[in-house]
Structure formats: C-alpha cells, structure tokens
Amino acid sequence: MGLFVKDKEIIDISPAHVAKVMQVKKTLDKNAEKINMLIVLAKSNHSIEQQLKDLYIEIKYSNPVVSEEVERIDKEISDKLDSLKLILSRGKLRSDLALNHNLRDLNQLVVERRANE
C-alpha cells in the first residue's frame, strides 16, 4: 500500500516516501535559513542583498523532490552557502571576485535543481 494512481500516474504516498520528502523539505528550510543569515551580513551591499533575497525565494519555495541528483545539488548549494558565509563574515571584502563567483555558482545550482524537479 502507499501507492496512489491518478490520471494513469502512480504516486507514492507511503510513510517511507513521505518521510523522505519531509527530510528534503528540512534541507530546503536549512538552506533558506543560511541565506537569511547571509542577507544580514550583506546589508551594506544592496546588489548582493537583492541577489540573496532572490535566491532565498527560489530555494525556500522549491519542490521537495526525492532523487539522488536533487540531493546532490542541495548538498552543493549548502556548501556554497557556507563558503559565502565565510566570505561575507570577513567584514570588508578584499575582492568581490570570489563573492561573485560563488553567487554565480549558486544561481547555476538553483537552475539545475529546478530542471531536475
């Protein structure tokens, strides 16, 4: 049991699958919280702050899809957010290059995740 057929499409509603979906949702929420912290750190740079707010919306409201590929992407997003935290927490930025590269990579990962939903 746990399988549901709708319009000839099989949907898994088993407790195990629901638990996996909830775990993915927790990961999305954790990543969104990391972005909230980054937004606070980026208050002095309006452009970076806005990019982070856009990323927050994309990540917070992503579909909690259960797949190995999406799990890998979510892990990479989390790692990039940790890198951005290190860059932004230094205070005065020595170079915007590392920051811009990380933001670019994050945006690419979000697009890749969306394509795999």
Secondary structure as UniProt FT lines:
FT   STRAND          3..6
FT   TURN            7..8
FT   STRAND          9..12
FT   HELIX           15..41
FT   TURN            42..44
FT   HELIX           46..60
FT   HELIX           68..89
FT   HELIX           96..115
//
